[in-house]
Amino acid sequence: MRLFFDPRFRETLLSLAILLGSYLAARLLSYLFAQVLTRAARRTATSLDDRLIGALKRPLTYSLFLVGVWAAVHRLPVARRWLDRSDGVLFVLAALLVTLGAARAYGIFLSWYTTESRHPTAEGLAREFGPLFGKGGKVFIAVVGAITILQHFGVNVASLVVSLGVGSLAVGLAAQDTLANMFAGFTL
């Protein structure tokens, strides 16, 4: 009976309740969000919003659950160093979810633009360079996500960004003639 009056036990139970509640709330909110947006997306003429809703539903659900996990962990009676470690893990998971969601959204938008868009520039060069822009954009999103994670843990990324800039300038200058020939071939 003494166990129920222990404040650490009550905080642990409250953390478990917050964790369970956040899981249920994330699932319910994700379901409602998807239902409302799916109905609204069906009324539009394009399939872009339908595909975006389907691709971003899961990262949104996990993000909402991570907020609950963060609140539950901060209620636990643990040492500060364990709290800092759990905050680091939660930050990495959140950054990975945001990066995954951004990469999915970018891929869907680029695919839609090169195949279904009625924009006049969607034909020709946009279709030919679609895979290049797709891979380059996803690499850029992944690099931004990695830089965000590294900067959170105190790694100096300014020198890394400068090195990447100088390296890409050197590659660009070295491949200048090759790229000029490639673009000339595409325009013919």
C-alpha positions as CSV (number, residue, x, y, z in Angstrom):
1,M,0.0,0.0,0.0
2,R,3.0,2.3,0.6
3,L,3.9,2.0,-3.0
4,F,0.9,4.0,-4.1
5,F,1.9,6.9,-1.9
6,D,5.4,7.0,-3.2
7,P,5.7,10.2,-5.4
8,R,8.1,8.4,-7.8
9,F,5.6,5.7,-8.4
10,R,2.8,8.2,-9.0
11,E,5.0,10.1,-11.5
12,T,5.8,6.9,-13.3
13,L,2.1,6.0,-13.5
14,L,1.4,9.5,-14.8
15,S,4.1,9.1,-17.4
16,L,2.7,5.8,-18.6
17,A,-0.8,7.4,-18.8
18,I,0.6,10.3,-20.8
19,L,2.3,7.9,-23.1
20,L,-0.8,5.8,-23.6
21,G,-2.9,9.0,-24.1
22,S,-0.5,10.5,-26.6
23,Y,-0.5,7.2,-28.6
24,L,-4.3,7.2,-28.7
25,A,-4.6,10.9,-29.4
26,A,-2.0,10.7,-32.2
27,R,-3.9,7.8,-33.8
28,L,-7.3,9.5,-33.5
29,L,-6.0,12.8,-34.7
30,S,-4.2,11.2,-37.6
31,Y,-7.4,9.3,-38.5
32,L,-9.6,12.4,-38.3
33,F,-7.0,14.6,-40.1
34,A,-6.7,12.1,-42.9
35,Q,-10.5,11.7,-43.3
36,V,-11.1,15.4,-43.4
37,L,-8.3,16.1,-45.8
38,T,-9.0,13.1,-48.0
39,R,-12.5,14.3,-48.5
40,A,-11.3,17.8,-49.3
41,A,-8.6,16.5,-51.6
42,R,-11.1,14.4,-53.6
43,R,-12.9,17.6,-54.6
44,T,-9.8,19.0,-56.3
45,A,-8.8,18.4,-59.9
46,T,-5.3,17.2,-59.3
47,S,-4.0,14.1,-57.6
48,L,-1.1,16.0,-55.9
49,D,-2.9,16.6,-52.6
50,D,-4.3,13.1,-52.5
51,R,-0.8,11.7,-52.8
52,L,0.7,14.1,-50.3
53,I,-1.9,13.3,-47.7
54,G,-1.2,9.6,-48.1
55,A,2.6,10.1,-47.8
56,L,2.6,12.4,-44.9
57,K,0.0,10.7,-42.7
58,R,2.4,8.3,-41.0
59,P,5.2,10.9,-40.3
60,L,2.5,13.2,-38.8
61,T,1.2,10.4,-36.5
62,Y,4.7,9.6,-35.3
63,S,5.5,13.2,-34.7
64,L,2.4,13.7,-32.6
65,F,3.3,10.6,-30.6
66,L,6.9,11.9,-30.1
67,V,5.4,15.0,-28.4
68,G,3.7,12.7,-26.0
69,V,6.8,10.7,-25.4
70,W,8.7,13.9,-24.7
71,A,6.1,15.0,-22.1
72,A,6.0,11.5,-20.5
73,V,9.8,11.3,-20.3
74,H,10.1,14.7,-18.7
75,R,7.6,13.6,-15.9
76,L,9.8,10.6,-15.0
77,P,11.9,10.9,-11.9
78,V,15.3,10.2,-13.6
79,A,18.7,11.7,-13.4
80,R,19.4,14.7,-15.6
81,R,22.0,12.9,-17.7
82,W,19.4,10.3,-18.7
83,L,16.9,13.0,-19.5
84,D,19.5,14.7,-21.7
85,R,20.2,11.5,-23.5
86,S,16.5,10.8,-24.1
87,D,16.1,14.4,-25.4
88,G,18.9,13.7,-27.8
89,V,17.3,10.5,-29.0
90,L,13.9,12.2,-29.4
91,F,15.5,15.1,-31.3
92,V,17.2,12.7,-33.7
93,L,13.9,10.8,-34.2
94,A,12.0,14.1,-34.8
95,A,14.6,15.3,-37.2
96,L,14.5,12.0,-39.1
97,L,10.7,12.2,-39.3
98,V,10.8,15.8,-40.7
99,T,13.5,14.8,-43.2
100,L,11.5,11.8,-44.3
101,G,8.4,13.8,-44.7
102,A,10.2,16.6,-46.6
103,A,11.8,14.0,-48.9
104,R,8.5,12.3,-49.6
105,A,6.7,15.6,-50.3
106,Y,9.5,16.7,-52.6
107,G,9.5,13.4,-54.5
108,I,5.7,13.5,-54.9
109,F,5.6,17.1,-56.0
110,L,8.4,16.6,-58.5
111,S,6.8,13.4,-59.9
112,W,3.5,15.3,-60.2
113,Y,5.1,18.2,-61.9
114,T,6.9,16.2,-64.5
115,T,4.0,13.9,-65.3
116,E,0.7,15.6,-64.6
117,S,1.3,19.3,-64.5
118,R,-0.2,21.4,-67.2
119,H,2.5,24.0,-66.9
120,P,4.1,24.6,-70.3
121,T,7.7,24.0,-68.9
122,A,6.7,20.6,-67.6
123,E,7.3,19.1,-71.0
124,G,10.8,18.8,-72.5
125,L,13.6,19.8,-70.1
126,A,11.6,19.2,-66.9
127,R,10.9,15.6,-67.8
128,E,14.4,15.0,-68.9
129,F,15.9,16.5,-65.8
130,G,13.3,15.1,-63.4
131,P,15.4,12.2,-62.1
132,L,18.4,14.5,-61.7
133,F,16.4,17.0,-59.7
134,G,14.7,14.3,-57.7
135,K,18.0,12.7,-56.6
136,G,19.7,16.1,-56.1
137,G,16.8,17.4,-54.0
138,K,16.6,14.4,-51.8
139,V,20.3,14.5,-51.2
140,F,20.0,18.2,-50.3
141,I,17.2,17.4,-47.9
142,A,19.2,14.6,-46.3
143,V,22.3,16.8,-45.9
144,V,20.2,19.5,-44.3
145,G,18.7,16.9,-41.9
146,A,22.2,15.6,-41.0
147,I,23.6,19.1,-40.5
148,T,20.6,19.9,-38.2
149,I,21.3,16.7,-36.1
150,L,25.1,17.4,-36.0
151,Q,24.5,21.0,-35.0
152,H,22.2,19.9,-32.2
153,F,24.9,17.8,-30.7
154,G,27.5,20.6,-30.8
155,V,29.4,19.7,-33.9
156,N,30.7,22.7,-35.8
157,V,29.1,22.4,-39.2
158,A,30.2,25.8,-40.5
159,S,33.5,24.4,-41.6
160,L,31.7,21.4,-43.2
161,V,29.4,23.6,-45.2
162,V,32.4,25.7,-46.4
163,S,34.2,22.6,-47.4
164,L,31.2,21.3,-49.3
165,G,30.9,24.7,-51.1
166,V,34.5,24.7,-52.1
167,G,34.4,21.1,-53.2
168,S,31.3,21.6,-55.3
169,L,32.9,24.7,-56.9
170,A,35.9,22.6,-57.8
171,V,33.8,19.9,-59.3
172,G,31.7,22.4,-61.2
173,L,34.7,24.1,-62.7
174,A,36.3,20.7,-63.6
175,A,33.1,19.5,-65.3
176,Q,32.3,22.8,-67.0
177,D,33.0,21.6,-70.5
178,T,31.2,18.2,-69.9
179,L,28.1,20.0,-68.6
180,A,28.1,22.4,-71.5
181,N,28.2,19.6,-74.0
182,M,25.5,17.7,-72.1
183,F,23.2,20.8,-72.1
184,A,23.9,21.4,-75.8
185,G,22.9,17.8,-76.5
186,F,19.7,18.1,-74.6
187,T,18.7,21.2,-76.4
188,L,19.2,19.5,-79.8
